Amino acid sequence: MTTLQFPLASIEGPGVPVDVTIPGENLRPEGAKEFPVGPVTVTGTLAPSDEEYIFYGTVSGSIKAPCDRCLVDTEQGFTSDVAWTFVHGAPGHHGVAADEEDAEDLDDLDDGSVVPFEGHAIDLLPTVWEEVVLAMPSKVLCSEECKGLCPKCGANLNREECGCGVAMDDGRFSNKGLAGLKDILPKLKGPLED
């Protein structure tokens, strides 16, 4: 049993307070690709509501990954306010809705606010994992002003200036990866020609 698993019998009245910090490696489901996440803290309340259970609170932590521009290891924090409704068996889930009421339930399932569960306990772990993956930025930067690496010599331009700047500024720098095209297509001329 994980620390994010709650037996239904324990969820009564105003709800169960949740304040758990889990190491990042314990969040990842079996078979999932390694993910650069540090400890994740889940705080909030898991409360009963008619035949449903509602968790509302926050998921916060940090993602450790190399900067996309300069490759220096960086850590970015994230905090997500969440509200999840757990429904036992969730009607119409993974199938065709039986009627219009079930069709509305499917719309809720699509937006991630309704989470189906089976058995006699609610496990927040898979839903927390989804939230962490969604929090991963599409571009990791050590800072918005990051200058990156010199494409010619590989120097970290945040730490040092390199001698390649002159060649890049006056247009003499060329992409050697495409240099072979010059021999294949000799009639094409461009601004980077020697």
Salt bridges, closest charged atoms under 4 A:
ASP170 OD2 - ARG172 NE 2.55
